Amino acid sequence: MLQVISLLVENKPGALMRITGVLSARGYNIESLTVARTLDPTLSRMTIVVDVDPALRRQVIKQMNRLINVLQASDLTEERAVAREMVLLRVRAPLESRTAILKEAEIFSARVVDSSVEGFVLEASGDPEKLDEFIDVMRAYGEIEVTRSGIVAVSLESRRLRLSPPVPTRAGSEPADSRLLDVPSS
Amino acid sequence: MPNLMSGARMLVECLVREGVECIFGYPGGVTLPVYDVFYDHPIRHVLVRHEENAAFAASGYARATGRVGVCCATSGPGSTNLVTGLVDALMDSVPIVALTGQVSTKAIGSDAFQEADTFGITRSCTKHNYLVKNVKDLPAIVHEAFYIASTGRPGPVLIDLPKDVLQAQGHYSPVSSIHLPGYKVVTEGHTGQIRRAAQMIWDSERPLVYAGGGIVSSGAHEELRELVELVDAPAVLTLMGLGSLPADHPNFISMPGMHGSYAANMSMTHADLLIALGVRFDDRVTGRLSAFAPHAKVIHVDIDPVEIGKNRAADLPIVGDAKRVLRKLLKMLHETVSERERKAAARQAWWRQIRAWQQEHPLVPAFSDREIKPQHLMVEIDRLTKGEAIITADVGQHQMWAAQFIRFRRPRHWLCSGGLGAMGFGIPAAIGAQFACPDKLVVAIVGDGGFQMSIPELATIASNRLPIKIVICNNGYLGMVRQWQELFYNNRLCAVAMEGFPNVEKLGAAYGIPARIVERPDQLTGALETALAEPGPYLLDVRVSPEENVYPMVPAGAALNEMVLGPPQPVSVPK
């Protein structure tokens, strides 16, 4: 069953590797993954869609929350959430089908982002299933090329972000053996 | 007043401020700047003979004390050699900080000499890891590493240090605080949950405390003892928890699991409440999970929320530090202690049942007057060390016999590679433990297989005059593998005979370590006494019966109550 995971992550090297590592360690295949900075440029928001054994969904979320670079991991699979995706689609459009293609695009609220003698590049966004239909329809017009963004999702319920406060280090405290401190550099 | 200094010097400043006195390591090209600081710095560097053993020694140091152990290796092969020790520390929740050299930042990714992607390789081997790209980040990273390693569920943290970062000059001033907003550690258990736990305990008729390494990590052994006494509950301790309740405590049953006692495993199977404290329901403890403790409700206390519900669903989960949770629980149990009598009759029946199981099939050591039985060896070590020694073990049959027959009386006196089961652990761990506790008697019990993985470290022992007593439980086989081949592969023994074992007396002489081979049971006590009385190191090669097997045994995939109690008996035909 597909699980939609939303993560708020410190934008640090290796953070993505740690997160995907939780999934790859169990041999799960990632269906889609999106990452982008948040308003706070030190943080990233990720949405991952992954095929997870339903019994292990909670476990996966807990393992992600255990990662030090992860500020919050939540399971949007059964929550009230909105999921959206974007597709860029190139379709060959000979003269006789151009009008029909544009009509279909309009039905799906797709925009033309490039038009040439060979055809169009269309941009559509929305519900992932709706995009599946859009792609199916366009396939009827001949050869197409598709790039999907992967799902981005947001929960409809606001959830409190619990962050750990700074902690003092032992740098100020006396070490067990004070002879080890303030040794002159050679 | 900020001081201008090199990254290497900053590293050592931070280590000292973290209370590090001793580092186990092996130098190399890119860690030269660090070793140049060590040259005239009083911090102690112990030169091991293989990086894997640096990690194991750091682990032994940490396991014996609870303090963070530190190891250090160079880039490439140095860091890849650490990997086994890191995974071992991860599996057994041991706080270590590993420092690795790395090629200069500009050369990273260019397949430079002795370059390996240590940061990538060790991602899954550590609790957290760092690659330091800029010297100004170094001090905070070192303090973060120690904080992460030692708090929450302890574990290994690695810091990869490129050579140019170690050489770069920077202004150092002590870092007074660190901020890890995503590092969530819940130590205080939920009060409502703990209150419910107290109620479940009073409501139960057949409670069983199932405690493990988490008790040792959090130092909750006193609280554990108070709990079992207040509730008068029987207790089993996992391999990692041995010693957290004295073995002679009347409520202690023994170790459960694959080589646990009959009474411990039957108690697990028949309990109506498991009070699981700092344990992870490991497959070696539970046997076939679907048949594990089928009648029990589970209270599961663990500091790591991932453990709760991972293998066995908890009826009452409590996330928190075992010591703090137990303190709260004890307070609530004391307040409601009048409830204790409610189930008194059922509890007495439960105890009678457990005592009957203990009498029915006690853990009895094998003795022989013709050959030294390995169990006999463990009993003698136990008798002569009186629970005062730190015992380390390797992995295999001898480890199980030691766990069965050595009566550990306090925590941090039994150090072995539990989760990973890494052979070659015993001797380097003993080195770490001996540096941590110079006045303690440290005995490394190893098999003849594991011993041969650690022979190079005899040089470390000899050169540091470490008074470690190495006892080789030598059966000439990779015994546990042989046991499985015998029992489950029609005795088709393959690649388990350890032919070519060195003459230990000559080997010891080569290192300047007194050594002796013992073959007869009547020599054993005297030889052990000589070894233990030796002021320096000692190497004792004990030739034990080659084909002894560890029993009881729960075959892989069987339920705990389907254990095999002993070797098949020959059928006697009446005349």
Interface residues (C-beta under 8 A of the other chain):
Chain A: V9 E10 P13 G14 M17 R18 G21 A25 R58 Q59 K62 Q63 N65 R66 L67 I68 N69 V70 L71 Q72 R162 L163 S164 P165 P166 V167 P168 T169 R170 A171 G172 S173 P175 A176 D177 R179 L180 L181 V183 S185 S186
Chain B: M5 R9 E13 C14 V16 R17 E18 G19 E21 Y39 D40 H41 P42 I43 F119 G120 R123 S124 K127 H128 N129 L131 K133 P139 H143 F146 Y147 I148 P174 V175 S176 S177 I178 H179 L180 P181 G182 Y183 K184 V185 D304 P305 V306 G309 K310
